[in-house]
Amino acid sequence: MAVTDQRETPIRQKPLLVLVSGAPATGKTTLARHLADALALPLLARDTITNIVADAFGAPTRDQRDARIQASFAIYYGLLDEFARAGLGVVTETNFHRGVSERDLHPRIACTRALLIHCQTTREVSVRRFIERFERGERHPASFDGERIARLQAGEPQPAWERAV
């Protein structure tokens, strides 16, 4: 909605940016879909971009996975920039990491009306849901979730959980 000043010159309102974040399997995608529908805004899910890249270039090897994730983040942030430049709001979701994501988010927050929603549950529930959706075949093979589950079960620290604060 445009606001006008005394001279009837339209003043463009900053677009809405709804950031839905949290550790894996905390309900980010489900909540983001509901919000996008309720707000009549597009949904930009970073995992979707990663899966499209994997489908376009073939399933990555474990060594290629990190480079593809970096590429998906570059595309993700580029699309956020295009939405903001066009004055369009968007609901978006990914697992933002404290100490990593701030640098990329700050310029996007500055040019939007940003709202951060952080999804949480207990680690046990999150890990259980993560394993269950993998076992149901709901995750893209390029996610390497089987390997992530093995590392979780071995007690190795996992940044997706540790930094999702």
BANU-825867 format. One record per atom (N, C-alpha, C): atom name; x, y, z; residue in three letters. Coordinates in steps of 0.001 Angstrom, whole numbers, plus 500000, padded with zeros to 6 digits. Atoms other than C-alpha are relative to their C-alpha. Layout:
<pts>
(pt CA, (X, Y, Z), ALA)
...
</pts>
This chain:
<pts>
(pt N, (500851, 498844, 500000), MET)
(pt CA, (500000, 500000, 500000), MET)
(pt C, (500903, 501226, 500000), MET)
(pt N, (499212, 498781, 500089), ALA)
(pt CA, (501441, 503385, 499020), ALA)
(pt C, (499406, 501066, 500913), ALA)
(pt N, (500392, 498894, 499139), VAL)
(pt CA, (501299, 506257, 501477), VAL)
(pt C, (500364, 501274, 499258), VAL)
(pt N, (499680, 498758, 500699), THR)
(pt CA, (501183, 509810, 500168), THR)
(pt C, (500319, 501088, 501014), THR)
(pt N, (499709, 498855, 499137), ASP)
(pt CA, (502664, 512951, 501610), ASP)
(pt C, (499098, 501156, 499583), ASP)
(pt N, (500847, 498822, 500246), GLN)
(pt CA, (501176, 516462, 501473), GLN)
(pt C, (499909, 500363, 498523), GLN)
(pt N, (499985, 499644, 501431), ARG)
(pt CA, (502122, 516868, 497779), ARG)
(pt C, (499431, 498884, 499133), ARG)
(pt N, (500574, 501153, 500712), GLU)
(pt CA, (500414, 513577, 496836), GLU)
(pt C, (501051, 499197, 499234), GLU)
(pt N, (498954, 500830, 500586), THR)
(pt CA, (503749, 511974, 495938), THR)
(pt C, (499990, 498660, 500728), THR)
(pt N, (500044, 501297, 499325), PRO)
(pt CA, (503550, 508248, 496596), PRO)
(pt C, (501324, 499702, 500717), PRO)
(pt N, (498839, 500456, 499245), ILE)
(pt CA, (505913, 506993, 499273), ILE)
(pt C, (499882, 498489, 500073), ILE)
(pt N, (500053, 501453, 500079), ARG)
(pt CA, (506709, 503378, 498704), ARG)
(pt C, (500395, 499377, 501339), ARG)
(pt N, (499731, 500707, 498750), GLN)
(pt CA, (506526, 501164, 501771), GLN)
(pt C, (500984, 498861, 499722), GLN)
(pt N, (499059, 501108, 500150), LYS)
(pt CA, (509358, 498689, 502261), LYS)
(pt C, (499228, 498682, 499958), LYS)
(pt N, (500698, 501289, 500077), PRO)
(pt CA, (508349, 495140, 501326), PRO)
(pt C, (500213, 499165, 501263), PRO)
(pt N, (499935, 500896, 498855), LEU)
(pt CA, (507671, 492548, 503996), LEU)
(pt C, (500929, 498835, 499690), LEU)
(pt N, (499115, 501163, 500091), LEU)
(pt CA, (510374, 489920, 504519), LEU)
(pt C, (499790, 499185, 501267), LEU)
(pt N, (500239, 500886, 498864), VAL)
(pt CA, (509293, 487058, 506768), VAL)
(pt C, (501038, 498884, 499929), VAL)
(pt N, (498932, 500988, 499922), LEU)
(pt CA, (512299, 484948, 507761), LEU)
(pt C, (499606, 498934, 501013), LEU)
(pt N, (500338, 501106, 499110), VAL)
(pt CA, (511434, 481539, 509195), VAL)
(pt C, (501257, 499139, 500115), VAL)
(pt N, (498749, 500704, 499763), SER)
(pt CA, (514430, 479842, 510764), SER)
(pt C, (499840, 498995, 501125), SER)
(pt N, (499975, 500977, 498923), GLY)
(pt CA, (515322, 477058, 513155), GLY)
(pt C, (500815, 498791, 499590), GLY)
(pt N, (499253, 501227, 500260), ALA)
(pt CA, (517138, 473763, 513442), ALA)
(pt C, (499194, 499091, 499069), ALA)
(pt N, (500737, 500935, 500852), PRO)
(pt CA, (516232, 470880, 511119), PRO)
(pt C, (498799, 499387, 500719), PRO)
(pt N, (501202, 500713, 499533), ALA)
(pt CA, (512774, 469336, 511538), ALA)
(pt C, (499318, 500679, 501176), ALA)
(pt N, (500720, 499263, 498956), THR)
(pt CA, (511390, 472097, 513762), THR)
(pt C, (498706, 500617, 499465), THR)
(pt N, (501251, 499511, 500566), GLY)
(pt CA, (508511, 472951, 511410), GLY)
(pt C, (500132, 501237, 499136), GLY)
(pt N, (499784, 498782, 500794), LYS)
(pt CA, (510075, 475760, 509346), LYS)
(pt C, (499189, 499999, 498707), LYS)
(pt N, (500649, 500039, 501314), THR)
(pt CA, (508754, 474676, 505970), THR)
(pt C, (498482, 499984, 500147), THR)
(pt N, (501452, 500067, 499773), THR)
(pt CA, (505287, 473819, 507272), THR)
(pt C, (499463, 501369, 500391), THR)
(pt N, (500446, 498681, 499568), LEU)
(pt CA, (504945, 477157, 509061), LEU)
(pt C, (500129, 501014, 498859), LEU)
(pt N, (499788, 499037, 501083), ALA)
(pt CA, (506401, 479112, 506127), ALA)
(pt C, (498937, 499856, 498912), ALA)
(pt N, (501062, 500213, 501003), ARG)
(pt CA, (503896, 477522, 503706), ARG)
(pt C, (498677, 500603, 500471), ARG)
(pt N, (501252, 499443, 499457), HIS)
(pt CA, (500988, 478443, 505981), HIS)
(pt C, (500046, 501534, 499985), HIS)
(pt N, (499878, 498537, 499999), LEU)
(pt CA, (502270, 482013, 506374), LEU)
(pt C, (499920, 500569, 498589), LEU)
(pt N, (500032, 499520, 501385), ALA)
(pt CA, (502841, 482435, 502639), ALA)
(pt C, (498573, 499984, 499465), ALA)
(pt N, (501399, 500082, 500432), ASP)
(pt CA, (499282, 481271, 501950), ASP)
(pt C, (499154, 501075, 500675), ASP)
(pt N, (500819, 499043, 499252), ALA)
(pt CA, (497774, 483443, 504686), ALA)
(pt C, (500296, 501443, 499602), ALA)
(pt N, (499602, 498638, 500364), LEU)
(pt CA, (499723, 486530, 503594), LEU)
(pt C, (499953, 500257, 498489), LEU)
(pt N, (500022, 499915, 501468), ALA)
(pt CA, (499316, 485847, 499841), ALA)
(pt C, (501349, 500487, 499474), ALA)
(pt N, (498637, 499673, 500421), LEU)
(pt CA, (503092, 486044, 499409), LEU)
(pt C, (500670, 498748, 499456), LEU)
(pt N, (499257, 501175, 500469), PRO)
(pt CA, (505493, 483802, 497522), PRO)
(pt C, (500841, 499412, 501133), PRO)
(pt N, (499141, 500694, 499049), LEU)
(pt CA, (507477, 481227, 499487), LEU)
(pt C, (501326, 499706, 499312), LEU)
(pt N, (498665, 500304, 500492), LEU)
(pt CA, (511227, 481007, 498955), LEU)
(pt C, (500675, 499111, 501036), LEU)
(pt N, (499381, 500972, 499099), ALA)
(pt CA, (512644, 477861, 500563), ALA)
(pt C, (501370, 499638, 499440), ALA)
(pt N, (498638, 500215, 500489), ARG)
(pt CA, (516414, 477495, 500316), ARG)
(pt C, (500261, 498546, 499645), ARG)
(pt N, (499808, 501407, 500366), ASP)
(pt CA, (516301, 473681, 500322), ASP)
(pt C, (499461, 499703, 498602), ASP)
(pt N, (500545, 500193, 501343), THR)
(pt CA, (514146, 473854, 497196), THR)
(pt C, (501032, 500392, 498947), THR)
(pt N, (498957, 499561, 500936), ILE)
(pt CA, (516915, 475793, 495442), ILE)
(pt C, (501114, 498961, 499939), ILE)
(pt N, (498945, 501018, 499961), THR)
(pt CA, (519517, 473248, 496581), THR)
(pt C, (499574, 498761, 499215), THR)
(pt N, (500490, 501179, 500713), ASN)
(pt CA, (517352, 470420, 495227), ASN)
(pt C, (499929, 500231, 498498), ASN)
(pt N, (500045, 499669, 501431), ILE)
(pt CA, (516843, 472179, 491881), ILE)
(pt C, (501407, 499952, 499408), ILE)
(pt N, (498604, 500021, 500458), VAL)
(pt CA, (520608, 472680, 491546), VAL)
(pt C, (500476, 498551, 499882), VAL)
(pt N, (499592, 501409, 500042), ALA)
(pt CA, (521177, 468987, 492383), ALA)
(pt C, (499359, 499285, 498814), ALA)
(pt N, (500673, 500639, 501129), ASP)
(pt CA, (518571, 467907, 489823), ASP)
(pt C, (500581, 500467, 498668), ASP)
(pt N, (499478, 499458, 501256), ALA)
(pt CA, (520041, 470174, 487142), ALA)
(pt C, (501402, 499483, 499691), ALA)
(pt N, (498596, 500370, 500216), PHE)
(pt CA, (523654, 469099, 487661), PHE)
(pt C, (500319, 498575, 500431), PHE)
(pt N, (499778, 501356, 499527), GLY)
(pt CA, (523197, 465589, 488989), GLY)
(pt C, (500293, 500002, 501489), GLY)
(pt N, (499768, 500110, 498559), ALA)
(pt CA, (523443, 464348, 492538), ALA)
(pt C, (501478, 500250, 500279), ALA)
(pt N, (498600, 499687, 499719), PRO)
(pt CA, (526603, 465779, 494043), PRO)
(pt C, (500679, 498888, 500786), PRO)
(pt N, (499238, 500852, 499100), THR)
(pt CA, (529352, 463758, 495576), THR)
(pt C, (500051, 500715, 501340), THR)
(pt N, (499893, 499377, 498675), ARG)
(pt CA, (529947, 464423, 499260), ARG)
(pt C, (500888, 501237, 499931), ARG)
(pt N, (499087, 498862, 500129), ASP)
(pt CA, (532834, 466735, 498271), ASP)
(pt C, (499346, 501180, 499293), ASP)
(pt N, (500678, 498935, 500741), GLN)
(pt CA, (530592, 468711, 495903), GLN)
(pt C, (498840, 500606, 500771), GLN)
(pt N, (501183, 499562, 499263), ARG)
(pt CA, (527761, 469062, 498423), ARG)
(pt C, (500176, 501400, 500578), ARG)
(pt N, (499806, 498694, 499378), ASP)
(pt CA, (529228, 472031, 500294), ASP)
(pt C, (500032, 501123, 498961), ASP)
(pt N, (499961, 498985, 501065), ALA)
(pt CA, (529943, 473931, 497050), ALA)
(pt C, (498601, 500261, 499456), ALA)
(pt N, (501372, 499820, 500496), ARG)
(pt CA, (526359, 473335, 495889), ARG)
(pt C, (499142, 500731, 501018), ARG)
(pt N, (500741, 499270, 498972), ILE)
(pt CA, (524985, 474538, 499217), ILE)
(pt C, (500386, 501473, 499956), ILE)
(pt N, (499570, 498603, 500119), GLN)
(pt CA, (527090, 477702, 498899), GLN)
(pt C, (499358, 500656, 498787), GLN)
(pt N, (500644, 499469, 501200), ALA)
(pt CA, (525740, 478168, 495368), ALA)
(pt C, (498520, 500239, 500250), ALA)
(pt N, (501428, 499819, 499737), SER)
(pt CA, (522175, 477683, 496594), SER)
(pt C, (499759, 501216, 500887), SER)
(pt N, (500134, 498798, 499181), PHE)
(pt CA, (522697, 480369, 499247), PHE)
(pt C, (500208, 501257, 499160), PHE)
(pt N, (499783, 498838, 500878), ALA)
(pt CA, (524065, 482759, 496601), ALA)
(pt C, (498742, 500274, 499173), ALA)
(pt N, (501237, 499847, 500764), ILE)
(pt CA, (520954, 482148, 494470), ILE)
(pt C, (498888, 500505, 500917), ILE)
(pt N, (501011, 499634, 499012), TYR)
(pt CA, (518721, 482433, 497536), TYR)
(pt C, (500076, 501490, 500330), TYR)
(pt N, (499853, 498586, 499650), TYR)
(pt CA, (520120, 485811, 498582), TYR)
(pt C, (499806, 500907, 498777), TYR)
(pt N, (500255, 499231, 501215), GLY)
(pt CA, (520087, 487024, 494969), GLY)
(pt C, (498515, 500152, 499723), GLY)
(pt N, (501453, 499920, 500179), LEU)
(pt CA, (516386, 486190, 494732), LEU)
(pt C, (499359, 500910, 501046), LEU)
(pt N, (500514, 499072, 498981), LEU)
(pt CA, (515704, 487966, 498041), LEU)
(pt C, (500240, 501441, 499572), LEU)
(pt N, (499693, 498647, 500486), ASP)
(pt CA, (517426, 491028, 496561), ASP)
(pt C, (499036, 500427, 498893), ASP)
(pt N, (500912, 499670, 501103), GLU)
(pt CA, (515239, 490854, 493449), GLU)
(pt C, (498583, 500258, 500510), GLU)
(pt N, (501312, 499737, 499399), PHE)
(pt CA, (512049, 490587, 495513), PHE)
(pt C, (499978, 501398, 500617), PHE)
(pt N, (499951, 498687, 499336), ALA)
(pt CA, (513097, 493631, 497579), ALA)
(pt C, (500079, 501126, 498972), ALA)
(pt N, (499855, 498962, 501034), ARG)
(pt CA, (514154, 495619, 494490), ARG)
(pt C, (498672, 500270, 499308), ARG)
(pt N, (501303, 499861, 500659), ALA)
(pt CA, (510742, 494973, 492949), ALA)
(pt C, (498911, 500454, 500970), ALA)
(pt N, (500986, 499572, 499009), GLY)
(pt CA, (509022, 495987, 496190), GLY)
(pt C, (499025, 498903, 500385), GLY)
(pt N, (500882, 501138, 499724), LEU)
(pt CA, (507579, 492501, 496661), LEU)
(pt C, (500358, 499340, 501321), LEU)
(pt N, (499785, 500737, 498770), GLY)
(pt CA, (507161, 490803, 499997), GLY)
(pt C, (500223, 498532, 499700), GLY)
(pt N, (499726, 501420, 500161), VAL)
(pt CA, (508236, 487207, 500497), VAL)
(pt C, (500099, 499349, 501380), VAL)
(pt N, (499767, 500840, 498829), VAL)
(pt CA, (508111, 484471, 503103), VAL)
(pt C, (501128, 499058, 499614), VAL)
(pt N, (498844, 500813, 500331), THR)
(pt CA, (511371, 482603, 503244), THR)
(pt C, (500397, 499149, 501194), THR)
(pt N, (499571, 500855, 498898), GLU)
(pt CA, (512798, 479757, 505240), GLU)
(pt C, (501297, 499288, 499663), GLU)
(pt N, (498784, 500802, 500023), THR)
(pt CA, (516138, 478173, 505890), THR)
(pt C, (500538, 499941, 501416), THR)
(pt N, (499357, 500122, 498697), ASN)
(pt CA, (518352, 477224, 508790), ASN)
(pt C, (501124, 501039, 500052), ASN)
(pt N, (498977, 498965, 499848), PHE)
(pt CA, (520175, 480490, 509487), PHE)
(pt C, (500897, 499623, 501170), PHE)
(pt N, (499040, 500338, 498948), HIS)
(pt CA, (523325, 480001, 511559), HIS)
(pt C, (500541, 501256, 500650), HIS)
(pt N, (499429, 498868, 499251), ARG)
(pt CA, (524356, 482431, 514287), ARG)
(pt C, (501501, 500056, 499727), ARG)
(pt N, (498590, 499804, 500279), GLY)
(pt CA, (527756, 483906, 513504), GLY)
(pt C, (500362, 499809, 498539), GLY)
(pt N, (499753, 500231, 501425), VAL)
(pt CA, (527415, 483053, 509811), VAL)
(pt C, (499029, 500820, 499147), VAL)
(pt N, (501047, 499424, 500846), SER)
(pt CA, (524118, 484386, 508433), SER)
(pt C, (499848, 501510, 500131), SER)
(pt N, (500235, 498572, 499768), GLU)
(pt CA, (524173, 487892, 509900), GLU)
(pt C, (500557, 500879, 498883), GLU)
(pt N, (499373, 499181, 501050), ARG)
(pt CA, (526557, 489280, 507274), ARG)
(pt C, (499110, 500088, 498755), ARG)
(pt N, (500854, 500026, 501190), ASP)
(pt CA, (524234, 488233, 504455), ASP)
(pt C, (498610, 500569, 500264), ASP)
(pt N, (501350, 499537, 499700), LEU)
(pt CA, (520993, 489120, 506239), LEU)
(pt C, (499907, 501505, 500237), LEU)
(pt N, (500089, 498575, 499637), HIS)
(pt CA, (521812, 492646, 507436), HIS)
(pt C, (499612, 500908, 498843), HIS)
(pt N, (500422, 499099, 501082), PRO)
(pt CA, (521626, 494366, 504014), PRO)
(pt C, (498575, 499740, 499516), PRO)
(pt N, (501377, 500317, 500422), ARG)
(pt CA, (518374, 492547, 503200), ARG)
(pt C, (498994, 500518, 501023), ARG)
(pt N, (500876, 499499, 498942), ILE)
(pt CA, (516852, 493505, 506532), ILE)
(pt C, (499867, 501515, 499908), ILE)
(pt N, (500002, 498535, 500061), ALA)
(pt CA, (517807, 497147, 506012), ALA)
(pt C, (499019, 500548, 498965), ALA)
(pt N, (500863, 499470, 501066), CYS)
(pt CA, (515690, 497479, 502857), CYS)
(pt C, (498612, 499360, 500003), CYS)
(pt N, (501312, 500647, 499897), THR)
(pt CA, (512644, 495516, 504042), THR)
(pt C, (499411, 500242, 501387), THR)
(pt N, (500618, 500091, 498673), ARG)
(pt CA, (510199, 495265, 506901), ARG)
(pt C, (500148, 498537, 500400), ARG)
(pt N, (499652, 501385, 499716), ALA)
(pt CA, (511771, 492122, 508277), ALA)
(pt C, (499400, 499522, 501314), ALA)
(pt N, (500525, 500673, 498820), LEU)
(pt CA, (510233, 489729, 510745), LEU)
(pt C, (500671, 498635, 500062), LEU)
(pt N, (499357, 501293, 499817), LEU)
(pt CA, (512188, 486765, 512111), LEU)
(pt C, (499136, 499136, 500907), LEU)
(pt N, (500708, 500996, 499200), ILE)
(pt CA, (510328, 483713, 513337), ILE)
(pt C, (500950, 498831, 500152), ILE)
(pt N, (499065, 501092, 499729), HIS)
(pt CA, (512535, 481118, 514997), HIS)
(pt C, (499220, 498817, 500549), HIS)
(pt N, (500698, 501221, 499585), CYS)
(pt CA, (511072, 477618, 515227), CYS)
(pt C, (500902, 499195, 500927), CYS)
(pt N, (499243, 500775, 499031), GLN)
(pt CA, (512126, 475505, 518183), GLN)
(pt C, (499214, 498791, 500464), GLN)
(pt N, (500514, 501150, 499277), THR)
(pt CA, (511544, 472141, 519723), THR)
(pt C, (501200, 499409, 500722), THR)
(pt N, (498850, 500616, 499339), THR)
(pt CA, (513683, 469880, 521846), THR)
(pt C, (500886, 499338, 498954), THR)
(pt N, (499071, 500665, 500923), ARG)
(pt CA, (516746, 468410, 520208), ARG)
(pt C, (499519, 498578, 499713), ARG)
(pt N, (500454, 501384, 500183), GLU)
(pt CA, (515323, 464927, 520742), GLU)
(pt C, (498856, 499922, 498992), GLU)
(pt N, (501132, 499988, 500931), VAL)
(pt CA, (512088, 465763, 518913), VAL)
(pt C, (500487, 500353, 498593), VAL)
(pt N, (499467, 499592, 501301), SER)
(pt CA, (513969, 467513, 516107), SER)
(pt C, (500727, 498844, 499316), SER)
(pt N, (499240, 501115, 500576), VAL)
(pt CA, (516325, 464571, 515576), VAL)
(pt C, (499052, 498858, 499624), VAL)
(pt N, (500963, 501070, 500310), ARG)
(pt CA, (513445, 462060, 515747), ARG)
(pt C, (499248, 500326, 498707), ARG)
(pt N, (500721, 499592, 501225), ARG)
(pt CA, (511471, 464026, 513110), ARG)
(pt C, (500907, 499929, 498779), ARG)
(pt N, (499016, 500017, 501089), PHE)
(pt CA, (514609, 464367, 510974), PHE)
(pt C, (500191, 498574, 499489), PHE)
(pt N, (499807, 501402, 500375), ILE)
(pt CA, (515163, 460602, 511008), ILE)
(pt C, (498730, 499437, 499361), ILE)
(pt N, (501261, 500528, 500536), GLU)
(pt CA, (511481, 459824, 510406), GLU)
(pt C, (499735, 500474, 498582), GLU)
(pt N, (500277, 499527, 501369), ARG)
(pt CA, (511175, 462042, 507337), ARG)
(pt C, (501003, 499414, 499014), ARG)
(pt N, (499025, 500688, 500848), PHE)
(pt CA, (514385, 460515, 505951), PHE)
(pt C, (499520, 498583, 499703), PHE)
(pt N, (500467, 501384, 500176), GLU)
(pt CA, (512997, 457013, 506508), GLU)
(pt C, (498760, 499927, 499120), GLU)
(pt N, (501188, 499956, 500869), ARG)
(pt CA, (509746, 458018, 504756), ARG)
(pt C, (500363, 500391, 498564), ARG)
(pt N, (499559, 499631, 501346), GLY)
(pt CA, (511807, 459122, 501739), GLY)
(pt C, (499605, 501399, 499589), GLY)
(pt N, (500469, 498645, 500291), GLU)
(pt CA, (510737, 462763, 502017), GLU)
(pt C, (501123, 500987, 499688), GLU)
(pt N, (498884, 499080, 500210), ARG)
(pt CA, (514206, 464238, 501610), ARG)
(pt C, (500729, 499667, 498708), ARG)
(pt N, (499255, 500150, 501243), HIS)
(pt CA, (516219, 464771, 498428), HIS)
(pt C, (501320, 499280, 500296), HIS)
(pt N, (498734, 500711, 499760), PRO)
(pt CA, (519223, 462427, 498086), PRO)
(pt C, (501207, 500944, 500132), PRO)
(pt N, (498883, 499048, 499942), ALA)
(pt CA, (521475, 465474, 497645), ALA)
(pt C, (500188, 500593, 501394), ALA)
(pt N, (499872, 499503, 498628), SER)
(pt CA, (520847, 466299, 501310), SER)
(pt C, (500965, 499157, 500827), SER)
(pt N, (499109, 500909, 499280), PHE)
(pt CA, (523007, 463346, 502399), PHE)
(pt C, (499536, 499799, 501444), PHE)
(pt N, (500536, 500132, 498649), ASP)
(pt CA, (520695, 462932, 505383), ASP)
(pt C, (500391, 498684, 500663), ASP)
(pt N, (499557, 501264, 499414), GLY)
(pt CA, (521705, 459287, 505857), GLY)
(pt C, (501341, 500160, 500695), GLY)
(pt N, (498690, 499739, 499389), GLU)
(pt CA, (525260, 460419, 506528), GLU)
(pt C, (499866, 500909, 501216), GLU)
(pt N, (500198, 499089, 498868), ARG)
(pt CA, (524064, 463235, 508775), ARG)
(pt C, (499419, 499245, 501197), ARG)
(pt N, (500594, 500793, 498922), ILE)
(pt CA, (521975, 460764, 510791), ILE)
(pt C, (501068, 499140, 500659), ILE)
(pt N, (498927, 500826, 499431), ALA)
(pt CA, (524982, 458466, 511224), ALA)
(pt C, (500908, 500848, 500898), ALA)
(pt N, (499151, 499120, 499176), ARG)
(pt CA, (527048, 461411, 512519), ARG)
(pt C, (499256, 500432, 501274), ARG)
(pt N, (500794, 499664, 498819), LEU)
(pt CA, (524213, 462441, 514846), LEU)
(pt C, (500017, 498854, 501010), LEU)
(pt N, (500059, 501163, 499120), GLN)
(pt CA, (523944, 458938, 516233), GLN)
(pt C, (501364, 499672, 500612), GLN)
(pt N, (498650, 500202, 499462), ALA)
(pt CA, (527734, 458841, 516721), ALA)
(pt C, (500368, 501093, 500999), ALA)
(pt N, (499753, 498941, 499031), GLY)
(pt CA, (527447, 461976, 518852), GLY)
(pt C, (500872, 501132, 499490), GLY)
(pt N, (499196, 498919, 500563), GLU)
(pt CA, (529355, 464249, 516466), GLU)
(pt C, (499210, 501311, 500023), GLU)
(pt N, (500692, 498700, 500042), PRO)
(pt CA, (528509, 467977, 516767), PRO)
(pt C, (499501, 500288, 498590), PRO)
(pt N, (500616, 499692, 501289), GLN)
(pt CA, (526207, 469152, 513990), GLN)
(pt C, (499642, 501476, 499946), GLN)
(pt N, (500280, 498562, 500074), PRO)
(pt CA, (526241, 472852, 513008), PRO)
(pt C, (498539, 500314, 499718), PRO)
(pt N, (501411, 499725, 500312), ALA)
(pt CA, (522677, 472596, 511676), ALA)
(pt C, (499170, 500116, 501275), ALA)
(pt N, (500692, 499915, 498705), TRP)
(pt CA, (521563, 472109, 515284), TRP)
(pt C, (500712, 500984, 500929), TRP)
(pt N, (499229, 499194, 499027), GLU)
(pt CA, (524355, 473829, 517233), GLU)
(pt C, (499902, 501491, 499727), GLU)
(pt N, (499984, 498571, 500342), ARG)
(pt CA, (524221, 477154, 515369), ARG)
(pt C, (498628, 500572, 499696), ARG)
(pt N, (501361, 499532, 500305), ALA)
(pt CA, (520468, 477371, 514794), ALA)
(pt C, (499384, 500641, 501235), ALA)
(pt N, (500479, 499292, 498814), VAL)
(pt CA, (519932, 479837, 517621), VAL)
(pt C, (499734, 501453, 499657), VAL)
</pts>
